[in-house]
Amino acid sequence: MITALNIQNFKSWKQTGHIPLGKLTGIFGANSSGKTSLLQFLLMMKQTAETPDRSRVLHTGNDSTLVDLGTFYDIIYAHKEPGVIDFSIGWNTMKPMTIPLLDASNTERAFDKITFGASIEGNGNGIYVKKFNYRFDGMSFGMERQKDGKYKLTHEKFKAIRQQGRKWPLPEPVKSYGFPDQVVAYYQNVGFLPNLVLAFEQLMSSIYYLGPLREYPSRSYLWAGERPTGVGSRGELAISALLASRQQGKAIQPQKEKRKRRKTLEEYVAEWLKKLGIIHGFRLTSIAPNRKEYEVRVKTHPDSHEVLITDVGFGVSQVLPVIVLCFYAPEGSTIILEQPEIHLHPSIQAGLADVFIDAIKTRGVQIILESHSEHLLVRLQRRIAEELIDSNDVKLFFAENVGGSSTLSLLDLDIFGEIKNWPENFFGDSMKDLAAMTDAAINRKLKSNNA
């Protein structure tokens, strides 16, 4: 789980400050306040980790990636080159890691909390790593660029022992976070360093993203047995994910029904669609035996006939990928959702909070979302008051842009779900509108009475 984030000089963020993340993290704010940029940073690091190009310091994207951020000039704060982007990401590993101790005990030190930090500089000649390091349990390992352009290994509270012979210089880092293979060859006791890099790559691969614009539903879906890792950034793979889950025999144990049988993902999704009041029935069926074509059939009411998903309201196809991703993603994943409430009725927006809480408890996932939904927030506050989720597991932020620079405020959420530092104009100025409407109504009534 990602526990903290700190970014400097990225897009509209000169300095985010320390951002603590919870099991459920919500980022709210007006349009162009910088909310999306925080999500984009994580997605940029994910696609950097997943690119096969080991020399690519940052993969800012293209038409086929999760995000396309342009050039370094486009992402550096105030578009000033040369410029340096500094950042750190903290996370908890799924399993404890170990490193050998250099003492007579011949033992190992275990840890499960890591912070990775880096400084990336860009200028007219390209992008390069100024330094990076992994910190854990008071120790640090990294690389730093010298004035002559060569790199050296850095370490704190650990003595890296060089192999005997000529001291060859180290090659440049792998991407923006990796030790080159020569490090292990040049030093006697740093064989564990690749494990730190692997831990970072595993963290990035555990991130799943669903964007705000969802795919339109289809009258039929082709599926040839593929097993998608997620549902696609537009939800275009949601049906494939359901069919893959069916083929693999995956099942979910409901949080509140430990003694009852496990349910298939299809059953679980169908139940949530019904709980949210969207439809009454949902099923995937093959168009004909031995065919690769499938259709989604739904019932809007208990007594209604089944129809294709294309023949009902748009809301079903909008919320379906959200629910599927929450329960299809591997346990312990980090799910990034951009405006999950878009095109949904207020009651369904509120119900999404319950979906997220259930996914966190049932699947152990972490959810980071950007939202404009007051209904989702209020339901979340209610569930905290009802003790269905701990306030310590929820981190809420308000982003705003002042003079071209974004700022982020952590909302003070108590155990009763109340926000103590409610920002001005959090969701517009509804109270001002209500007061103005009341005054206008009174004035009209007075005019009518005097007429």
Secondary structure, DSSP 8 states (H G I E B T S, - for coil): -EEEEEEEEETTEEE---EE--SEEEEEE-TTSSHHHHHHHHHHHHHHHH-S-TT-S-----TTSS-----HHHHBGGG-SSEEEEEEEEEEEEEEEEEE-SSTT--EEEEEEEEEEEEEEEETTEEEEEEEEEEETTEEEEEEE-TTS-EEEEEESS---B-SS----B---BTTTB--THHHHHBSS-TTHHHHHHHHHHHHHTEEEE-SS-----S-EE-SS---SSS-TTSTTHHHHHHHHHHHT-EE--TT-TTS--EEHHHHHHHHHHHTTS-SEEEEEESSTT-SEEEEEEESSTTS--EEGGGS-HHHHHHHHHHHHHHHS-TT-EEEEESTTTT--HHHHHHHHHHHHHHHHHH--EEEEE---HHHHHHHHHHHHTTSS-GGGEEEEEEEEETTEEEEEE--B-TTS-BTT--TTTTS-HHHHHHHHHHHHHHHHHHHHH-
